[in-house]
Amino acid sequence: MSAQPEGPTVATEASPPGPRPGPDTGPHLDPRPESVTESGGVGADDPRGAAPARGPDAVHRGAFHASPLAMVVVDRAGLIVDANAAALPLLRTTGGGALVGRVAAELLDLSSDPRTWHTYLEVLRGRQARLSLTRRLKHAAGHSVWAQVTVEPMPGSDAVLLSLSDISARRELQDRLRHLRMHDPVTRLANRSLFFERLDAALESGAYEGTGATGRVGLCYLDLDGFKAVNDTLGHHVGDRLLAAVAERLTRCAQQQAAHATGGVPLVARLGGDEFALLVEDSTGTEQPAALAQAVLDALQEPFDLCGQRLSLSASIGVVERQIAGATTTGLMQAADTTLYWAKADGKARWTLFDPERNAHRVTRQALASGLRPAVERGEFVLDYQPLVELAGGRPHGVEALVRWRHPQFGLLTPNRFIGLAEEDGSIVQLGRWVLRTACRQARRWQLDHPGVPPLFVSVNVAVRQVWDSDLVADVAQILEETGLPAELLQLELTESAVMGSAGRPLRALRALSDMGVRIAIDDFGTGYSNLAYLSRLPVSALKLDGSFVRGFQYETQTQTQPQTQTQTQYEPQTQPQAQTQYETQGDTRHETQRAARHETQCEARHEGAPSESGGAPTDPADAVIVEALVQLAHRLGLTVTAECVETAQQAERLRRIGCDAGQGWLYSRPVPAERIAELLASGRGTCQADTEGSGFGNP
């Protein structure tokens, strides 16, 4: 690649003394051959006659200028004092004399990088042994070359030698290999490695002020809906062609946005499988990646014609846009992945923008889930008890055990915050066993401490997973034996959907428990998948009507408008506002125990100092008819009926007149600690009337 220099070469101050060479030999070298004796002198029989001997310096200087490796000699001030012929074209000159006195650092752009510049100066001062770097140079012929530059001191001299090696061919090969390594072979898009390299670079460059950039970054993280079915039914070759077609549309969307917005073309990458990402560097705000996401959805709506198949496809997209300051690659990708999950959970074929508040609930949920099992071992759970009151005489004849979590970080948590999580990870078995043992032990203590009072039975909620994942019958038998509680003083509550249609192991477990003497109750009856014909074959002793039916019993008639002062402002607020559980309970209705826990919160929420959800409406005739029919059906089957969420005396009276056996709700008491139940028993009160003072019990 190097061209022969034109004109004289560069003279140096180190030229040896002697006769000046002729014009054809250059200023330093005498090309005439010599016969050199072993002592270094010229032989007497040399036909050319005597000639002066050439020393080692002359030989080295000849090798310097004849070397195909480009070399430049620089003094300690950084000025060029000599250069060989191979260096001239790489330094954009054909005349050696033009380089003498030039600043080498300027020709090689060594000052552009502070670290490189510092190291170069250290080599010039003799404090560093060597510097090696790669530079792209302009060749004298007009094309660009890549050169490997090495800077090192010359032994025995104050000068420094710069050597330049043309590595353009090697660099081109490296670039081709890098392209193959950084691009997906199926879609020709950037792959995961290149995407993260660009993302890291964007976050790093945007962190410096004064760069002229917006200081923001946007990301669209998408996943194809139903792509696995294409691979499974039509084969991977069709799947690969579909991915390539999707890549073309994504690239077109990115190019179209770049034509209508500031900044460069968003990077389109395939991260793996059917996951793609579009990186918007120097984003101008949330609207930019959101518009890109919508454009992608619109582009994918058009069917794909592949291999004689007409395929329709959609995508779910998570959109994240934020300031670069304080952002990290890990945090950005976690947010994108979370938002993509939301888009799929919300129904797919849509884009969803990252919501910090929603994510905070997700993080809280994850923190609760990870701490459930250790919390049981640390004793962070406690039980409150809510009386079950006979409507005919107002006497409490049982209590329902309700679990709370005294979380060291989040405070007192009601069941709707953690029961569903416990069912998901299986810790409900361990927690349910603790609740059952604690409630039975407490019921036995009340019985022993108050022998003159009719004993209260304790009602405990049981999750479906407890029946499947543990030997519930053996657990109940062991706990009753340990605590000494009679079996008839224990009632187990299962939700209607969990009991109806039960067969196999669950039904055998229920029958075994009933044969043992344990009461079986169906909770939230009337809201699940009722199978009334099947109800008669279940070993059930009680039904608990869902509170949604009781709301219609707010008043006797339309003209009766007595205010509800006795129940509207007397209770303390919820531990956690209902709004805080919006996202945590969303989509979890498949967990029946969690549904019951939410039902408890809904009953409590109507006592937040606001009117009942019925809004002061008159009695709903439909609710009255349904409740009366359910009560009559239950009694014909030999079952007792307890109404949940009883709020007012009018509701209680209406329920009593249609034959409902018992009531449970804040009219009588909020859930209270075991000591308050003991006080009720110790007082000898035979009734539990309306709670008008928020003390936890009705006044005598």
PyMOL commands that set and color helices and strands:
alter all, ss='L'
color gray80, all
select helices_A, chain A and resi 56-66+85-87+89-91+96-98+104-108+110-112+114-124+168-182+192-206+227-234+236-260+287-301+329-345+356-378+415-417+419-425+428-449+464-469+472-483+487-489+496-499+505-516+532-535+547-553+565-568+578-581+592-605+621-636+649-657+674-683
alter helices_A, ss='H'
color red, helices_A
select strands_A, chain A and resi 70-74+80-83+131-138+144-153+160-166+216-225+267-272+275-281+304-306+309-311+314-323+351-353+381-390+396-407+411-413+457-461+490-495+519-525+542-545+640-643+662-663
alter strands_A, ss='S'
color yellow, strands_A
deselect
rebuild
show_as cartoon
